[in-house]
Amino acid sequence: MLLGLDHVQIAMPLGEETKARAFYADLLGLSEIAKPPILAARGGVWFSLPDGRGLHLGVEEPFVRAKKAHLAFGAANLDILAGHLSSAGVPVFVDVCRDA
Protein backbone atom coordinates (compact mmCIF):
# COMPACT_ATOMS: atom_id res chain seq x y z
CA MET A 1 0.00 0.00 0.00
CA LEU A 2 1.17 3.51 -0.73
CA LEU A 3 2.13 5.61 2.26
CA GLY A 4 2.54 8.98 0.58
CA LEU A 5 4.73 10.91 -1.78
CA ASP A 6 8.48 10.50 -1.21
CA HIS A 7 9.91 12.79 -3.89
CA VAL A 8 9.27 14.47 -7.20
CA GLN A 9 11.80 14.56 -10.03
CA ILE A 10 11.90 17.23 -12.70
CA ALA A 11 14.30 17.57 -15.61
CA MET A 12 17.06 20.13 -15.89
CA PRO A 13 19.70 20.92 -18.53
CA LEU A 14 23.22 19.56 -18.21
CA GLY A 15 25.55 21.83 -16.23
CA GLU A 16 22.87 23.98 -14.55
CA GLU A 17 23.40 22.69 -11.00
CA THR A 18 24.80 26.04 -9.81
CA LYS A 19 21.67 27.84 -11.01
CA ALA A 20 19.47 25.20 -9.39
CA ARG A 21 21.29 25.62 -6.07
CA ALA A 22 21.02 29.41 -6.31
CA PHE A 23 17.25 29.19 -6.77
CA TYR A 24 16.14 26.24 -4.65
CA ALA A 25 18.69 26.46 -1.81
CA ASP A 26 19.80 30.09 -1.66
CA LEU A 27 16.54 31.77 -2.65
CA LEU A 28 13.88 29.32 -1.44
CA GLY A 29 15.86 27.93 1.49
CA LEU A 30 15.63 24.21 0.66
CA SER A 31 18.38 21.96 1.99
CA GLU A 32 20.52 20.16 -0.55
CA ILE A 33 20.87 16.45 0.06
CA ALA A 34 23.70 14.32 -1.27
CA LYS A 35 22.88 12.07 -4.17
CA PRO A 36 24.08 8.48 -3.93
CA PRO A 37 27.58 8.28 -5.48
CA ILE A 38 26.40 6.09 -8.35
CA LEU A 39 23.83 8.74 -9.32
CA ALA A 40 25.98 11.82 -8.59
CA ALA A 41 28.07 11.16 -11.68
CA ARG A 42 24.99 11.74 -13.84
CA GLY A 43 24.66 15.33 -12.70
CA GLY A 44 21.62 16.98 -11.23
CA VAL A 45 20.94 17.98 -7.65
CA TRP A 46 18.55 16.89 -4.90
CA PHE A 47 16.85 18.97 -2.23
CA SER A 48 14.81 18.25 0.88
CA LEU A 49 11.59 20.15 1.49
CA PRO A 50 10.66 21.21 5.03
CA ASP A 51 8.32 18.20 5.39
CA GLY A 52 11.13 15.79 4.49
CA ARG A 53 9.93 15.03 0.99
CA GLY A 54 12.42 15.35 -1.82
CA LEU A 55 12.78 17.46 -4.91
CA HIS A 56 15.13 15.82 -7.40
CA LEU A 57 16.43 17.67 -10.44
CA GLY A 58 17.77 15.16 -12.94
CA VAL A 59 19.78 15.97 -16.05
CA GLU A 60 18.01 15.28 -19.30
CA GLU A 61 19.87 15.56 -22.60
CA PRO A 62 18.66 16.82 -24.86
CA PHE A 63 16.70 18.97 -22.44
CA VAL A 64 13.17 19.86 -23.52
CA ARG A 65 11.30 22.32 -21.34
CA ALA A 66 7.99 20.81 -20.20
CA LYS A 67 4.94 22.80 -21.27
CA LYS A 68 2.55 21.84 -18.49
CA ALA A 69 4.61 20.06 -15.84
CA HIS A 70 5.17 22.18 -12.75
CA LEU A 71 5.80 22.19 -9.04
CA ALA A 72 3.23 23.65 -6.68
CA PHE A 73 4.65 24.50 -3.27
CA GLY A 74 2.53 25.39 -0.29
CA ALA A 75 3.73 28.62 1.29
CA ALA A 76 2.93 30.85 4.24
CA ASN A 77 3.01 34.63 3.72
CA LEU A 78 2.68 34.42 -0.03
CA ASP A 79 2.99 38.20 -0.46
CA ILE A 80 6.32 38.18 1.39
CA LEU A 81 7.58 35.26 -0.71
CA ALA A 82 6.49 36.99 -3.93
CA GLY A 83 8.33 40.15 -2.86
CA HIS A 84 11.44 38.13 -1.99
CA LEU A 85 11.41 36.45 -5.40
CA SER A 86 10.70 39.71 -7.24
CA SER A 87 13.53 41.51 -5.48
CA ALA A 88 15.86 38.71 -6.65
CA GLY A 89 14.75 39.26 -10.25
CA VAL A 90 12.49 36.20 -10.43
CA PRO A 91 9.27 36.88 -12.37
CA VAL A 92 6.16 36.30 -10.24
CA PHE A 93 2.84 35.56 -11.91
CA VAL A 94 -0.53 35.28 -10.21
CA ASP A 95 -2.48 32.36 -11.62
CA VAL A 96 -5.57 30.37 -10.72
CA CYS A 97 -5.25 28.12 -7.70
CA ARG A 98 -7.03 24.98 -6.61
CA ASP A 99 -8.78 26.80 -3.77
CA ALA A 100 -10.24 29.55 -5.96
BAKOL-268116 format. One record per atom (N, C-alpha, C): residue in one letter; x, y, z. Coordinates in steps of 0.001 Angstrom, whole numbers, plus 500000, padded with zeros to 6 digits. Layout:
N
AXYZ...
***
This chain:
100
M500840498810500000M500000500000500000M500880501247500000L500435502251499305L501167503512499272L501035504235500601L502115504865501006L502133505607502261L502115507116502047G502476507554500859G502536508982500578G503550509248499490L503779510494499236L504732510907498219L506097511074498847D507117510419498279D508480510498498792D509254511636498148H509203511722496815H509910512791496115H509302513007494737V509658514128494167V509275514475492803V510561514725492040Q510629514269490795Q511796514564489971Q511352515375488764I512110516434488502I511898517233487302I513211517264486531A513116517553485246A514301517570484392A514969518936484417M516284518900484221M517064520127484111M518128519933483041P518621521042482456P519696520915481467P521023520537482113L521872519915481354L523218519559481794L523987520814482205G524683520745483336G525550521828483771G524868522989484473E523600522873484819E522870523978485449E522705523798486964E523522522941487561E523402522691489000E523620523958489832T524548524808489438T524804526041490193T523572526930490198K522909527045489054K521670527841488988K520571527206489832A520483525886489806A519473525196490611A519715525446492097R520959525363492525R521287525625493933R520968527071494310A521286527996493419A521019529413493692A519525529650493894F518699528981493111F517252529185493229F516663528392494397Y516827527082494371Y516142526241495352Y516744526317496751A518059526397496860A518689526460498186A518832527899498670D519515528735497891D519801530090498344D518556530965498414L517701530894497403L516536531773497351L515336531209498098L515038529914497898L513877529320498560L514200528680499905G515477528458500185G515859527927501488G515756526422501653L515667525675500548L515632524214500663L517031523698500971S517093522579501650S518376521964501991S518780520989500898E520024521116500434E520525520162499454E520850518859500157I520513517762499520I520866516448500058I521792515758499056A522721515002499582A523698514316498733A523018513213497932K523362513167496663K522883512071495829K523766510857496099P523219509666495964P524078508479496075P525211508577495054P526425508143495420P527581508283494518P527335507754493108I526635506658492976I526404506086491645I525539506996490784L524687507807491422L523830508737490684L524458510117490534A525359510490491433A525977511820491407A526731512072490105A527304511018489547A528075511165488315A527201511578487134R525908511389487245R524985511742486158R524641513228486138G525030513930487188G524659515334487300G523321515481487996G522863516710488076G521617516983488772G521875517312490233V520825517600490939V520935517979492347V519622517649493052W519727517241494312W518553516887495101W518411517840496275F517150518110496639F516845518974497773F515818518306498669S515796518717499922S514805518252500879S513870519410501196L512576519157501112L511587520149501489L511408520128503006P510807521168503569P510660521212505030P509933520006505626D509037519362504858D508318518205505391D509078516898505203G510313516979504673G511130515787504485G511010515149503118R510047515565502348R509931515031500993R511043515603500128G511306514941499014G512423515347498184G512012515997496879L512878516868496418L512782517459495089L514072517092494380H513964516276493354H515129515824492605H515131516500491243L516251517102490894L516432517668489562L517418516771488840G516941516097487813G517769515165487062G518105515715485690V519326515482485254V519777515967483950V519107515170482846E518607515900481871E518006515281480695E518646515910479463E519237515078478630E519866515559477400E519345514743476224P518817515374475213P518663516816475143P517533517265476064F517707518427476658F516698518968477555F515582519597476735V514355519255477088V513175519857476476V512313520388477605R512094521694477602R511304522323478659R509867521796478600A509361521325479731A507991520815479798A507003521965479653K505927521735478945K504944522799478727K503941522905479871K503569521797480468K502554521840481512K503047521329482866A504111520575482890A504614520057484160A505048521222485036H504798521113486334H505165522183487253H505191521671488678L505815522435489525L505795522185490961L504825523169491578A504134522756492602A503226523646493316A503549523524494799F504276524494495318F504651524500496726F503560525160497548G503350524662498752G502530525385499714G503426526403500397A502902527571500691A503728528619501294A502896529454502262A503532529886503327A502933530854504243A503407532230503803N502613533252504055N503008534627503718N503378534757502249L502437534419501400L502682534422499972L503134535783499450D502583536858499983D502991538196499543D504460538458499860I504915538005501020I506324538183501393I507213537357500468L506813536109500198L507581535261499293L507643535875497901A506516536369497400A506487536992496072A507421538201496030G507427539004497086G508329540150497141G509788539729497169H510081538669497932H511443538129498014H511915537665496642L511057536933495937L511409536451494602L511565537610493622S510630538548493661S510700539707492756S511964540513492974S512336540717494241S513534541507494522S514800540801494054A514725539478493865A515862538712493348A515816538597491831G514842539274491207G514749539256489752G513976538089489173V513283537334490035V512491536198489570V511092536691489216P510626536450487988P509270536881487632P508231536146488481V507253536868488965V506165536295489761V504862536537489016F504108535473488785F502840535562488088F501738535041488997V500637535742489049V499467535276489792V498627534471488830D498277533267489234D497521532364488376D496368531785489193V495517531014488564V494429530373489281V495003529350490248C494298529120491331C494753528124492296C493629527136492556R493966526040493160R492975524983493386R491916525384494399D492179526382495214D491225526804496229D490335527964495771A490522528397494532A489764529555494041A488337529179493718
***
